[in-house]
Amino acid sequence: MQVRGDERKQQRGGGKKRKTPGDGSGGGWVKKRNGGGEGGEKVPEDGSRKRLDALSVGYFRRVGDRLSEGFEDDEERGMFVENVLTEVKGKATVVAMDRTGSITLQRLLPLSSLKQVGEVLAELGGESGSEFKAVSCDRCGGHVVESAIRQMSRLSESSTTEEEEKEEEEEEEEKSGASLEAQVLSLSQAVRDNGAEFIRHVHGSHVVRTLLHVLAGCVGPPRTEARPGGKERNAVPQLTDFEIPTSFWYELKSLTEILMDNVNLSVTDAAASTVFQTMLTACHRKRPKLCKQLLGGIMEYLSSRNAAPGVSPLLVFLKDQASSHLIDTIIQLAHKSLLRDLYKNHLRGQLVDLALHRIANFPVQRLAAASAKHKLFPKLFDELIQGVEAILAAGHMGVIVQLAESCAESEERQDELLQCLLRAFHCAEPGSRHTSCLPLFMSLLTYEVYYQTETAEGSTQTEVPLSSICYHGSRLVQSLARFKERSLLLSSLRTLSPADLLTLASDPAGSHVLQALITTCSDKGRGKILKRLEGQYVKMACSRLGSRVLEAIWNSASVSHRQSIAQELVGSESQLRSDQFARHVWAKFALSHFLHRRSHWQEIQTGESKKRKLFSDIFD
């Protein structure tokens, strides 16, 4: 995702504030002193690009400050927006391609009427729309174009608002929508005329992706200031659907046909690859039949490339950074027959080698996930199970975790995978080592490494504190906890000391494991684990993560188990009430009632238990 430094850090304008930017008191637009330019435009010596002068930049900074302050009512906001857009008129391209001007326009367009947005777009595109390319492929202008066409999603909102609106206002809104609709179609025409240039351009490709979403009738959140490496880098954007004009229905088909003419770029260019991924996901959501055609067309192209005799060209594409992401998307959206053909004609016998590759292992994960609901999964499993230890050694834990998740979802091959993991972590033989499997799985360490033994002989070492719980190990155990047979994991959990259980409950990765195991086991099994936790409840309640685990345990516990937990907690009333986490536990468990109105508390808990059991029986 492209991020501009000026977006990351909002600049504050200097000088005194104006009464209202755009009210004509000082304008903010200054003609070039030495001739040769229009008002408010500054031409560099090489003549390559017009830029705003310093006074104009200051003006838009002040506009940004005023937008941050907010408005008392819609009328004041409308007047302000109109004044600023009056200043922009005739110079929209220069403003959009300036850093400060771009940020201001992006904030202003969502506050503008659809008619005003259409007018800005019309100026950016020129009479024939031929100027859209230059603005869209600009690192600042592209953001403005995206923001403008995204406003199309407001058309359905405006058409379903208060019924009391006057007819002339409704007609005006329809005209505004038609104007904006025409500009979106004009932009799409510009993209169709210059398809290859748009989708290969680092900024232009973003405009095409947003255009595809708008034409399909679904928009995600605007591009944020998050940088690569941030928490949200892998998050799937949430899309919002909206009604589209009939013209968009046909335009999307035309645009995808032009993009498919450049399908060769999808595997050679990273920017173009993201455009094709967006095209597939948007069509899958809103035009499934069209998506199926596109998937078939892309797979046909990929399969037709030259490769070594007897080797599928897909094996090359799967190991490429750009094309592997596209194949990822294809696998996620593919229908059953396409998945079957993909495996049978291209990937059969190659899965272990691909799982060991630093890039290709990700499409293998997608294939394992997508096949879980089909008869294809056992074939994939039988092939991948042969290389589990090699995959573990390569550190590609995502493949192993996904294999476990698919086993849980398909309810097949569960025992085979568990036995394979026991052998891989060297705790299958002798049988006394079975009880050590949980710490080994969570830490992703073999028995010898975890217990620091030099040989494979011997029994489980005693008093080795729980440590090295890792993310993928936690994910693996959570998946195994969904298996039909969980007795091995629960037996291993019951061998942990109370101190280790507290460590598990307070660990960012381990807390999810403890919660998954306790909440999915039977009342009898849960009681055995809770017996081991006695004496630790107060410490758990005072822990940020432990308090959440304790609440999950409480929600799944029987009345007698709740009573035991409450009895231990009320002995530390002052500590719990004063702690930032435990005070919520005190309130949610109604421990004041437990202290002073025990019979009433008992009645409430019994009623909740019966209700929970009733709903559980219904859903089961």
Buried (B, 14 or more C-beta within 10 A) or exposed (E): EEEBEBBEEEBEBEEEEBEBBBBEEEBBBBEBEEEEBBEBBBBEEEEEEBBBBEEBBBBBBBBBBBBEEEBEEEEEBBBBBEBBBEBBEEBBBBBBBBBBBBBBBBBBBEBBBBBBBBBBBBBBBBEEBBBBBBBBBBBBBBBBBBBBBBBBBBBBEBEEEEEEEEEEEBEBBBEBBBBBBBBBBBBBBBBBBBBBBBBBBEBBBBBBBBBBBBBBBBBBEEBEEBEEEEEEEEEEEEBEEBEBBEBBBEBBBBBBBBBBEBBEBBBEBBBBBBBBBBBBBBBBBBBEEBBBBBBBBBBEBBBEEEEEEEEBBBBBBBBBEBBBBBBBBBBBBBBEEBBBBBBEEBBEEBBBBBBBBEBBBBBBBBBBBBBBEBEBBBBBBEBBBEBBBBBBEBEBBBBBBBBBBBBBBBEBBBEBBBEBBBEBBBBBEEEEBBBBBBBBBBBBBBBBBBBEBEEEEBEBEEEBEBEEBBEBBBBBBBBBBBBEEBEBBBBBBBBBEBEBBBBBBBBEBBBBBBBBBBBBBEEEBBBBBBEBBEEBBBBBBBBEBBBBBBBBBBEBBBBEBBBBBBEBBBEBEEBBEEBEBBBBBBEEBBBBBBEEEEEEBBEBBEEEBEEEEEEEEEEE
